[in-house]
Amino acid sequence: HCAGGVGDPFTARFCWALGRGKQLDVPAMSEAATLLTGVHDFSSFAVRSADDPRSPIKRMYSLQVQRKVSASGEPGPFSMTAGGDLVTITATCDRFLQYMMRMISGTLVQVGLGRLSVASVEQLLARPSSAKSAAGTQPYKAPARGLCL
């Protein structure tokens, strides 16, 4: 996910440009990501049909959010504009559900923008079957262009 401005033509296929003036709170995103590691029912972060026999319970081995900067502390070569940042979300899971990583990434970005709290992510995870209505919180699905497998 690239914050800071207009997309760079070299990274446009691999980056989600958030727009000018958008700063992500990476520590808050990392805190929310920590909640998602381990064995959980990820129904709130997926699109599943009612007749899908596969279990929504998955093991997220790791979920890391990192701001990429150069050794000098300046924005790295993937900067979108002067002062832009590249923030990566990297996940290792035993199996992903449909749209699971896009929904997790989008939700983490919403936390980073201050639109969702870490507690909201915890509620989505704690009540997967009714989280969208009971908690009043919905996960946000990130665009596909920022997803690299």
Summary of the structure (lengths in Angstrom):
residues: 149
radius of gyration: 15.6
end to end distance: 14.2
largest distance: 52.7
contacts: 433
relative contact order: 0.23
helix: 29%
strand: 20%
